[in-house]
Amino acid sequence: MPEITLPGLPAMVQAARRGVRALLEETGCARIGDAELVVSELASNAVLHSRSAGADGSFTVALQVKPGWLRLEVSDAGPAEVAHSTPPGDDDEHKRGLLIVDAVADRWGHTRPCGQRAVFWAELGWEES
């Protein structure tokens, strides 16, 4: 599974998106744009809301690709604080990342397989031609 590990800085979200595009262009993935959007949202959460945030932190993007199927994973050092999720207001510029992931991905979720590390994942499918 190809992986990209990047510093926990907001500027690295764009690097994650470019890295995913570069890796997927060679695979025949029909949903590269969706994959870029999903990784942008998940990586943004990692650099804004986890203990991975900052120059000393890091997050990892991993891809698993099979014919007609892609799984994206973004892992980070876990939540910076206990999350108190509130729905976004009409004028809020933030708080929509996971709503976007839910709208674009066929499936998504999160786990904590290694101690406190958090892994958010999304799966995208497409018809093979």
ABEGO torsion letter per residue (X at the ends): XBBBBBBABAAAAAAAAAAAAAAAAAAGBAAAAAAAAAAAAAAAAAAAABAABEAABBBBBBBBBBBGBBBBBBBBAEBABBBBBBBBBAABABGAAAAAAAAABABBBBBBABEABBBBBBBBBBBBX
